Amino acid sequence: MDIELTKNVVKGVLQVAGPQVAFTLGDDGQANVAIHVALSDGTHFAFPDGTGPQLRASTVLPPGDYSCSIIIAAFSHGAFGTSFASTVSIGGKEVATARGDVADGSEEDDDSRSFTLRVG
């Protein structure tokens, strides 16, 4: 797995308007996928949360810079499919994607990426 940061993350920085910042995490693949987003202020978002194919949530963030880390893991567990098509959007901007398949002979694949979230 390789999480790719999109062109919305420029030189390691994503700029969004605040103070209310929306987060959308989801996956359209067949594997059992877990997505976790952690901010340096202690805020965390996790998918799945039992509400459907996407997690849509928001939080209030005062203006400033936050370290933002994204972790995505896909599991086939033998009973699930192997494909994953994961996306993370922040402030209405797609910021990270991971697409592919869990490798044959493996039941798990994962990756992580970090960048600065700048709230204006």
N, C-alpha and C positions, 0 to 999 in steps of 0.2 A: 504494500500500500504506500502511496505517496500523496500526502495532503498538499494540494497546490493552493497557494494564496493567489487571489485574482488581481487584476489590474487596479482594483479599488484600493489595494494596499500599496501605497507609493513609498518606496525607500523605507519599508518596515513600519509605516504609519497609516492607519485608517482614520480619517476625519469624519465625524458625524455631528449632527446638531443635537443638543440636549435641551433641557435636562432629562426628559423622558426618552429612553433609548430602547428600541425594540430589538428582540433577538428571535430568530427563527432557525430551528435545527430540524433536519429531516433526512430521510433515506428512502429511495425508491427501489432498492435492490431486494434480493430474496434472502440474503444472509441475516442473521441475528446481529443487529448493529447497535453499538452504544456510542453516543457522542457526548462529550463533556466540554463545557466552556467555563474557564475560571478567570476571574479578574483580580487584580492586585488589591482591591478593596475588600476582598472576601466574598464577593458575589459569585455564585455558581449556577449554571444551567445544565440540566441533564436530559437527554433523550434516550430511550422513550420514557414517557411519564404516564402511560396508560390512557391518554386522551385521544390518540389517533396517530396518523402517519407523520405528523409534524408537531413540534413543540413551538408554540408562539407565546412569548412572555416579554415583559418589559420591566425596566427598573429605572429609578431616578439616579442620575449620576451628575454631581456638580461638575462644572467646567474643569478640565485638567487632563493629564495623561495617566493612563492605566495600562499596566502590563496585561495582555490578554493571551491566554494559552488555550489551544484547542487540541483535544485528544479524540481520535476516532479509532474504534476497534470493531472488526467484523469477525463473526464466529459462524462456522457452518454447523457445528455440533452434530454432523451426520444426518440430521433430520431436516435441516434448513437448506436452502440453496446456497450457492457460493458467491453470488454477485452482490456488490454494494455500489450505491450511487448516492453519496452523502453530500449535503450542502449545509453551510452555515451562513446566515445573513445577519448583519448588525446594522441598525439604523436604516433599514430598507436597502442596504447594499450587500450583494453577495460577496463574501470575503474569502471563503475556502470551499474547495471541492475535493472529493476523493472518489474515484471510479475504478472499478476493476473486479477481480474475482479472488477469493481466498485460494491460494495455491493448492494443487493436488497434493495429497499426503499431509496437509496441514489443516488444522481446524480453526486457526486464528491468524489474523493479520492486523497490524495497527501502525499508527504513526502519530506524531504530534508536531505542532507548529506554534510559534509565538510571535507577537507583533505588539506595537503600541497602539492603543485605542485612544484617540484624541477627541475629547468631547468639548464642543464650543458653545 
